[in-house]
Amino acid sequence: MRLKRPLGAPWVQIVAGTLFVAGVALGLSVEPLLFILAAVGAFMPDLLRCIGILRDFDGFQNLAATAAARLAVILSGFYVAIVTVAAASGRIPEERVRDVLLTVFILLSVTRFVAYQVRFWNPLKAAPRIFIVFGAFWSVFVALSEFGNWTALLLETLVVVAPFAAGAVLVRRFPRVVGSICLVLSVGAFVFFNLHRLFVGNLGALIVFLLIPSPLIVVGVGMLTVETEEEK
């Protein structure tokens, strides 16, 4: 059996993205077993494409997906090698193994998604999609984590969710301005969340870096280097 869809109706990506966002948010805030939803959303469509069951990509989409997957594997391979050396030297206690595996999964998934968006679309078209997906993830995560604590919910929504939502709305109209703000916010997030700890092996800081500053940096650099319609 082969599943096909017209290029203009990306229901596979919508379902996969929803499963990934819900799985990571629920896995981090409610029950780790629910990360299986994120795994299905992140990797099942590509697996089905590889074995020929799902045929929803054209040739250019397949090339973009292949390049994105290659980058994700390369970065994750380097990370696993570093972690293996650290574990062999006794620097990673056994109770942190779960965090190590989670970090590998987040690194693979985030790199695969962002690289595909940038590779398939130009940066200007990729930026709103990146903002929407990461904004949706943080919306679900904040809502689940702070439900009932309305002050914290409002504060975290303003600090974390609002920038992604505003970026999704404004980036196509003001790419240079939004790009500059993204780079400033990425530095601010690095300071606000004490992400310097990732340089001493703090896995939680690395996960936050992958989910907040890294997409802001990608979008920021992309918006400052892309050729807009007015410049063509």
C-alpha positions, 0 to 999 in steps of 0.5 A: 500500500502506498499513501499519496497526497497532493503537494498543496495539502501537507497533512503528513507534516501537520500530523507529525508536527503535532505529535512531536510538539505534544510528545516533547511537551508531555514527556518533559512535563507529565510522563517520560513515556509520552516521548514515544509520541515525539519519536513517532512524529519526528521519525515515522514519516521519514521511515515510511518514505524510506521503505516506499509506503509514504510517497508524499515528497517530490524530488526536491523535498527528498533532497532537502530531507536527506541533507537535513537528516545527514546534518542531524546525524553528523551533529548527533554523532559528534555529541554521542562521541563526546558524551561517550568519552565523558562517561568513560572518564567517569564525568557522567553519573549513571542517574544522568543517562536519561538526560543524555539520551533525551539530549540526543533525541532533541538534538536530532529532532531540532536539527532535522526540522530546522535544517529541512525548513531552511533547505527546502524553503528560503529563510524568509519562508522558513522563518514563520514555520520555525516560529510556529512550531517552537511557539506551539511547543512552548505554549503546550509546555508552559500550559502543562507545567504552570497550570493553576499557577497563573502568575508563573503561567503569564510570566512564562508566556510573555517571556518564552511564548510571545516572542515566537508568536510575534515573530511568526506574525511580523517576520515576513513584513519586517525581516531585518528588524525581526532578525536583529531582535532574534539575535538580541533575544538569543543573547538575552535568553542565554543570560536569563536562563544561565545557559553558560552552564552548558559549557560545563556539561549541564544537560538541562542548559543544552536542551533549553539552548536547543529549544530557545536560542538556537532557532532564534539564532538560525532565524536571525542570521537568515533574516539578516542575510536573505535577499528580500523582494525589495532588494531583488 
